[in-house]
Amino acid sequence: MSKEDAEQLAYVVSQQKTFLTHNRTDFEALAQQYFAAGQSHYGMIIAVRCPPYEIARRLFAILNQVTADEMQNQLHYI
């Protein structure tokens, strides 16, 4: 995990946004750090590498089922 990963997540949290990434290993670790420290984030969506249209399809499926409040402190995999 790099310092940049933590900075990216901190920025997204400051903007109250959900984070979308392919970087499963580092962002799972960051989610665990946030949990251990009692910090909140606005959700992370971890996508496997696949064509962009497939990522969009999977992302829209989550967005149609989960509210912003329900995303808070959650990890979703697409």
Backbone as numpy.savetxt, mean C-alpha at the origin, in Angstrom:
# Nx Ny Nz CAx CAy CAz Cx Cy Cz
15.50 -2.90 2.34 14.64 -1.72 2.34 15.54 -0.49 2.34
15.19 0.45 1.51 16.00 1.65 1.43 15.34 2.82 2.16
16.14 3.82 2.42 15.63 5.03 3.06 14.54 5.65 2.17
14.72 5.54 0.86 13.75 6.11 -0.07 12.38 5.46 0.07
12.34 4.14 0.33 11.06 3.46 0.53 10.32 4.07 1.71
11.01 4.24 2.81 10.40 4.82 4.00 9.96 6.26 3.74
10.76 7.01 2.99 10.40 8.39 2.67 9.17 8.44 1.76
9.09 7.52 0.80 7.92 7.46 -0.08 6.66 7.18 0.73
6.74 6.22 1.62 5.58 5.88 2.43 5.22 7.05 3.36
6.19 7.67 3.96 5.91 8.81 4.84 5.22 9.93 4.06
5.65 10.18 2.83 5.01 11.21 2.01 3.55 10.84 1.72
3.32 9.59 1.32 1.96 9.15 1.00 1.07 9.25 2.25
1.61 8.87 3.39 0.85 8.98 4.64 0.51 10.45 4.92
1.47 11.34 4.70 1.21 12.77 4.94 0.11 13.30 4.02
-0.07 12.66 2.88 -1.11 13.05 1.93 -2.41 12.27 2.13
-2.41 11.36 3.09 -3.56 10.50 3.41 -4.00 9.70 2.18
-3.04 9.08 1.52 -3.29 8.30 0.31 -2.88 6.85 0.52
-3.47 5.97 -0.26 -3.09 4.56 -0.29 -1.91 4.41 -1.23
-1.00 3.51 -0.89 0.24 3.31 -1.65 0.12 2.06 -2.51
0.44 2.16 -3.79 0.45 1.03 -4.72 1.90 0.75 -5.11
2.32 -0.51 -4.99 3.71 -0.87 -5.27 3.83 -2.30 -5.77
4.95 -2.58 -6.42 5.34 -3.95 -6.76 6.32 -4.49 -5.72
6.83 -3.63 -4.87 7.92 -3.95 -3.95 7.37 -4.60 -2.68
7.02 -5.87 -2.80 6.37 -6.59 -1.70 7.25 -6.68 -0.46
8.47 -7.11 -0.63 9.35 -7.37 0.51 9.54 -6.14 1.38
9.92 -5.03 0.77 10.22 -3.82 1.55 8.97 -3.22 2.18
7.87 -3.20 1.45 6.69 -2.54 1.98 5.92 -3.41 2.97
6.05 -4.72 2.89 5.52 -5.56 3.97 6.29 -5.26 5.26
7.61 -5.12 5.14 8.43 -4.80 6.31 8.07 -3.43 6.87
7.84 -2.45 6.00 7.44 -1.13 6.47 6.08 -1.17 7.16
5.16 -1.94 6.62 3.84 -2.08 7.25 4.00 -2.67 8.65
4.88 -3.66 8.79 5.11 -4.25 10.11 5.74 -3.23 11.06
6.65 -2.41 10.55 7.26 -1.37 11.39 6.21 -0.36 11.86
5.35 0.04 10.95 4.28 0.98 11.32 3.40 0.36 12.41
3.02 -0.90 12.23 2.17 -1.58 13.21 2.86 -1.65 14.57
4.14 -2.04 14.57 4.89 -2.19 15.82 5.04 -0.84 16.55
5.14 0.22 15.78 5.32 1.55 16.36 3.99 2.24 16.68
2.88 1.58 16.35 1.57 2.18 16.58 1.25 3.31 15.62
1.93 3.33 14.48 1.69 4.36 13.47 0.60 3.89 12.50
-0.10 4.85 11.94 -1.14 4.53 10.96 -0.68 4.86 9.56
-1.20 4.12 8.60 -1.04 4.46 7.18 -2.41 4.30 6.55
-2.53 4.70 5.32 -3.82 4.71 4.66 -3.99 3.56 3.67
-3.26 2.50 3.92 -3.38 1.30 3.12 -2.25 1.15 2.12
-1.93 -0.10 1.87 -0.93 -0.44 0.86 -1.51 -1.53 -0.01
-1.33 -1.35 -1.31 -1.75 -2.36 -2.28 -0.49 -2.84 -2.96
-0.25 -4.14 -2.85 0.95 -4.74 -3.43 0.52 -5.55 -4.65
1.07 -5.18 -5.79 0.69 -5.79 -7.06 1.80 -6.71 -7.56
1.40 -7.87 -8.07 2.36 -8.73 -8.76 2.63 -8.12 -10.12
3.75 -8.47 -10.68 4.09 -7.94 -12.00 3.23 -8.63 -13.04
2.44 -7.83 -13.73 1.60 -8.32 -14.81 1.29 -7.12 -15.70
0.63 -7.35 -16.83 0.35 -6.22 -17.73 -0.44 -5.12 -17.03
-0.18 -3.88 -17.42 -0.86 -2.75 -16.77 -2.39 -2.86 -16.76
-2.98 -3.35 -17.83 -4.44 -3.46 -17.86 -4.93 -4.44 -16.81
-4.14 -5.47 -16.50 -4.53 -6.44 -15.48 -4.41 -5.81 -14.08
-3.37 -5.03 -13.87 -3.23 -4.32 -12.59 -4.41 -3.37 -12.41
-4.76 -2.64 -13.46 -5.89 -1.71 -13.38 -7.19 -2.46 -13.08
-7.40 -3.59 -13.72 -8.62 -4.37 -13.50 -8.70 -4.81 -12.04
-7.59 -5.31 -11.51 -7.56 -5.77 -10.12 -7.71 -4.60 -9.15
-7.09 -3.48 -9.47 -7.18 -2.29 -8.62 -8.63 -1.80 -8.57
-9.29 -1.72 -9.70 -10.69 -1.28 -9.73 -11.59 -2.23 -8.94
-11.28 -3.51 -8.95 -12.06 -4.47 -8.16 -11.98 -4.14 -6.68
-10.78 -3.80 -6.19 -10.63 -3.41 -4.78 -11.34 -2.09 -4.51
-11.15 -1.12 -5.40 -11.74 0.20 -5.18 -13.27 0.15 -5.17
-13.84 -0.81 -5.85 -15.30 -0.96 -5.86 -15.83 -1.70 -4.64
-14.95 -2.30 -3.85 -15.40 -3.11 -2.71 -14.99 -2.55 -1.36
-13.95 -1.72 -1.32 -13.37 -1.29 -0.05 -13.41 0.23 0.02
-13.89 0.76 1.14 -13.89 2.22 1.33 -12.51 2.69 1.78
-12.31 3.99 1.70 -11.04 4.57 2.15 -10.81 4.27 3.63
-11.86 4.35 4.44 -11.72 4.05 5.87 -11.33 2.59 6.09
-11.86 1.69 5.28 -11.54 0.27 5.41 -10.12 -0.04 4.95
-9.54 0.81 4.13 -8.16 0.61 3.66 -7.13 0.95 4.72
-7.51 1.79 5.68 -6.54 2.26 6.66 -5.88 1.09 7.38
-4.55 1.12 7.38 -3.69 0.13 8.04 -3.82 -1.28 7.47
-4.29 -1.39 6.24 -4.48 -2.70 5.61 -3.48 -2.89 4.48
-3.15 -4.15 4.25 -2.37 -4.57 3.08 -3.30 -5.37 2.19
-3.34 -5.04 0.92 -4.10 -5.81 -0.05 -3.15 -6.25 -1.15
-3.39 -7.43 -1.64 -2.54 -8.00 -2.69 -3.36 -8.16 -3.96
-2.82 -7.69 -5.07 -3.51 -7.85 -6.34 -2.56 -8.44 -7.37
